[in-house]
Amino acid sequence: MINTLKTAMNEQPALFAGTAAFLILATAFGFQFAGYPPCEMCWWQRYPYMAVIAATIIALTSGNHKKTWFLFLLAALFLTDAGIAGFHAGVEQKWWEGPTTCSQAVDLSGDISTALENIMNAPLVRCDEIPWSLFGISMAGYNFLLALALGLFCLVKGRTND
């Protein structure tokens, strides 16, 4: 198994990266269906993975998956995702404020009808709360680490690509 993984990483880095993106995205949807609905920023983090998967499929079918520029494209997508995930992890840790659309407290001041309207218009899942963590790292934190590692992997493979 380890030798197969090493072979895939060395001989088919784009396929390896596309498969990793697919598995990460599948895991995100698995968490969603297990009762952890995504916030708005969680959705933002899924879009680069979707783009990686689509680009990998197109590149594999067109024969461009071994081209240096394609690995750099994947690197840009993964590093974009790492930036989004890092920002989200910072919002969760209260290091900085997130978008007001998903991290504001509901305003309950005013009369009952105004308070009820504010509750009904509030986002269902807040971006500044951590619904799940392992060893003190949230899903956004793990996504940051994975996307950063995959982005650097694609950069290195792109630089050393023949």
Secondary structure as the mmCIF struct_conf table of DSSP 4:
data_model
#
loop_
_struct_conf.conf_type_id
_struct_conf.id
_struct_conf.beg_label_comp_id
_struct_conf.beg_label_asym_id
_struct_conf.beg_label_seq_id
_struct_conf.end_label_comp_id
_struct_conf.end_label_asym_id
_struct_conf.end_label_seq_id
HELX_RH_AL_P HELX_RH_AL_P1 ILE A 2 GLU A 11
HELX_RH_AL_P HELX_RH_AL_P2 PRO A 13 PHE A 33
TURN_TY1_P TURN_TY1_P1 ALA A 34 GLY A 35
HELX_RH_AL_P HELX_RH_AL_P3 GLU A 40 SER A 62
TURN_TY1_P TURN_TY1_P2 GLY A 63 GLY A 63
TURN_TY1_P TURN_TY1_P3 HIS A 65 LYS A 66
HELX_RH_AL_P HELX_RH_AL_P4 THR A 68 GLU A 92
TURN_TY1_P TURN_TY1_P4 GLN A 93 LYS A 94
BEND BEND1 TRP A 95 TRP A 96
HELX_RH_AL_P HELX_RH_AL_P5 THR A 100 SER A 103
HELX_LH_PP_P HELX_LH_PP_P1 GLN A 104 VAL A 106
BEND BEND2 GLY A 110 GLY A 110
HELX_RH_AL_P HELX_RH_AL_P6 ILE A 112 ASN A 121
BEND BEND3 ALA A 122 ALA A 122
BEND BEND4 LEU A 124 VAL A 125
TURN_TY1_P TURN_TY1_P5 CYS A 127 ASP A 128
BEND BEND5 GLU A 129 GLU A 129
BEND BEND6 PRO A 131 PRO A 131
STRN STRN1 SER A 133 LEU A 134
TURN_TY1_P TURN_TY1_P6 PHE A 135 GLY A 136
STRN STRN2 ILE A 137 SER A 138
HELX_RH_AL_P HELX_RH_AL_P7 MET A 139 THR A 160
#
